[in-house]
Amino acid sequence: MLQAINLQKKFKTKEVVCNINMQLEKGESVGLLGPNGAGKSTTISMLSSLVMPTSGEVFWNKVSINKNPEALRKTLGIVPQEIALYPELTAKENLAFFGRIYGLKGRLLIERTEEILLKIGLSDRKNDIVKTFSGGMKRRLNIGAALLHKPSILIMDEPTVGIDPQSRAYILDTVKQLVEEGMTLLYTSHYMEEVELLCDKIYIMDQGEIIAYGTKEELKLLVSDNQTIELKAHLLSSAFEEALQKQFPMASVRKEEDILLISMPKKEEPLATIFAIAADNAVTITSAIVKIPSLEDVFLHLTGRALRD
Amino acid sequence: MKGIWLARLQNLKRKPLVLISMTVMTVIFAFVLSGGVGSSIPLLVATDHTSISQEVLESLQRKEDYTITVMTEEELQEVIKEKRDSIGILLNEKTYSVLADIDSDIVRKLSLEIESTYNELAFRGQVIAEAGASKWEQVEKGMNEEKAFLLKESSMDESQVFRYDGALQSLFGFMLYFVFYTISINVQFILEDKRTGVWNRLKLASISRFQLYFGHLSFSYIIGLFQMLLVILVFRFIIGTNMYGGLWKVVVISSFYVLLVMAFSLFIISLVKTVSQSSVIISLLAVAFAMIGGAYWPLEIVQSEGLLAMKWLSPIYYGMESFKRVTIYGETLTGVITYLSMMFFLAVLLLAVGITLLEKRTERYHSSE
């Protein structure tokens, strides 16, 4: 279990991270979501023992990694934001190099290298020089290099930055598979959909602080527990509006230009009823969109800014 | 550390151009600018085939300073007429003639050497004639002892005199200049590894900072030393440059110089953020150091007091001066101990400052989002 208590990091007088409290249980996948410059990389540098916090402490299985970083390092896999590979070496040589650094050798090193190449889908390109790879392939190999020594916790810092959708999907599938296999994951990103897809628990960071944390559902509740249905229809009438209001007394029904907006609690599933009322009132619905709050809305709600600002 | 070496070797195998080009350029520049020959002086010699003239010829042949071509007197006269820059020597039983168009230092030195050999032979003949061969052996023994003492005294005096050897000036100058690039480019791998995150990966794999720095720096050191040794050996044994019997001393000094340049490169990369910034600074400094350090021309011809005062800033100066002293001036390593100590202490200082600054900068990398 990884636990951070009151982490603070100052560079000279500038406080880049303050009062961070986090907890990762075994097998849990946790997301660290925030815009660029929020302090995510500094936080994970402290969590991974690369940087000493100015104050506060990080514990791995109740052992302070400030005092004993080796306790964590042996079991930690880290995927940095940069492509931390040797571009002049082949994929296989890169993996063999990092494997050797982690103490793998002989038959075990060869087997593990082949296993990882298979997992990241680069077996057929193993003897190619890394600098000839596409961005997505380099990112996959970057992940592979962190998995060689079978870590029990994986920290990934924006592993899908700057790659094509196909490679991104491949990487997300690979990470999802790792999580399903029981890997403890700390995943940082400013892509909320990635965090939503992969993580059970999410910490939202902004300006060096954790501004919210919880499960996806808990975080979305911070915005609202309502859903909004946008209806487009022919022959919208006031009779139809009144019928809807009568059927859903908790809802607010209003018309904006040619769109009817119905806001109501999330627990109701109203579409079938709405279509029935429309038929009774000779209204033909052309489209119906059910909108529930996203993590983007949560961030906007908490900071007044969009996540990618 | 073994892993780092292996990765660096694989990298060198794929990108050997820097090492090859810097080595080849040193050889080409030094060879071309030294006139395409070694520093031994070509002499054309004709004798009258008497035992005395043959002995003088053998005495000249034993010296590393000259490349001797023996010919007949007629041939010698003919060649000297055609090639006016040649030096010819006509050795007879009791006299000799030096045939040269100009009265240079070389001609004067040569004349003195030949004259001294003739005198020695005449003296020997006289002693043997008067007191027999056994007496000569005693006298020769006594002379050798006295000579050793005189030689030592003369080398101390000669260190104050300006001596110039164009071949060695070019060789040492370009060797020290080009190896600066080879070492710096190799040390830049540290910066590149830090920038790409490989450094952090290695740290997280429980590789200690000492191992990381030592792995990279020792590789850069070996590559730099290898390049220098290669150039020295090519010039000494293939081109035939005369090193005045100071070959092994040159090798020892090279090992100190490489250490200093390696430490200096580390210091430079600790001040910059990117490899390209470091390359620009190193290029500028290498040229400046070569100029103020006496790599392109001997410092003895520089008049500006300001420029001469700046020579102490240049690592090339320490290397150049030590090389010249142990070769041209015939000094021992003890004679250049000041330069060697300066190189060593500067290297230690720059390594300490460089690593400290780099470590502080590394922390910044982690927070650069």
Boltz contact constraints between the chains, C-beta under 6 A:
constraints:
  - contact:
      token1: [A, 16]
      token2: [B, 367]
      max_distance: 6.0
  - contact:
      token1: [A, 36]
      token2: [B, 369]
      max_distance: 6.0
  - contact:
      token1: [A, 37]
      token2: [B, 369]
      max_distance: 6.0
  - contact:
      token1: [A, 41]
      token2: [B, 369]
      max_distance: 6.0
  - contact:
      token1: [A, 42]
      token2: [B, 367]
      max_distance: 6.0
  - contact:
      token1: [A, 45]
      token2: [B, 366]
      max_distance: 6.0
  - contact:
      token1: [A, 50]
      token2: [B, 200]
      max_distance: 6.0
  - contact:
      token1: [A, 50]
      token2: [B, 366]
      max_distance: 6.0
  - contact:
      token1: [A, 51]
      token2: [B, 363]
      max_distance: 6.0
  - contact:
      token1: [A, 51]
      token2: [B, 366]
      max_distance: 6.0
  - contact:
      token1: [A, 73]
      token2: [B, 204]
      max_distance: 6.0
  - contact:
      token1: [A, 73]
      token2: [B, 206]
      max_distance: 6.0
  - contact:
      token1: [A, 78]
      token2: [B, 204]
      max_distance: 6.0
  - contact:
      token1: [A, 80]
      token2: [B, 197]
      max_distance: 6.0
  - contact:
      token1: [A, 82]
      token2: [B, 196]
      max_distance: 6.0
  - contact:
      token1: [A, 82]
      token2: [B, 197]
      max_distance: 6.0
  - contact:
      token1: [A, 84]
      token2: [B, 196]
      max_distance: 6.0
  - contact:
      token1: [A, 84]
      token2: [B, 197]
      max_distance: 6.0
  - contact:
      token1: [A, 84]
      token2: [B, 198]
      max_distance: 6.0
  - contact:
      token1: [A, 84]
      token2: [B, 201]
      max_distance: 6.0
  - contact:
      token1: [A, 86]
      token2: [B, 7]
      max_distance: 6.0
  - contact:
      token1: [A, 88]
      token2: [B, 11]
      max_distance: 6.0
  - contact:
      token1: [A, 88]
      token2: [B, 14]
      max_distance: 6.0
  - contact:
      token1: [A, 88]
      token2: [B, 15]
      max_distance: 6.0
  - contact:
      token1: [A, 89]
      token2: [B, 10]
      max_distance: 6.0
  - contact:
      token1: [A, 93]
      token2: [B, 10]
      max_distance: 6.0
  - contact:
      token1: [A, 97]
      token2: [B, 3]
      max_distance: 6.0
  - contact:
      token1: [A, 97]
      token2: [B, 7]
      max_distance: 6.0
  - contact:
      token1: [A, 100]
      token2: [B, 3]
      max_distance: 6.0
  - contact:
      token1: [A, 101]
      token2: [B, 3]
      max_distance: 6.0
  - contact:
      token1: [A, 101]
      token2: [B, 202]
      max_distance: 6.0
  - contact:
      token1: [A, 101]
      token2: [B, 205]
      max_distance: 6.0
  - contact:
      token1: [A, 102]
      token2: [B, 205]
      max_distance: 6.0
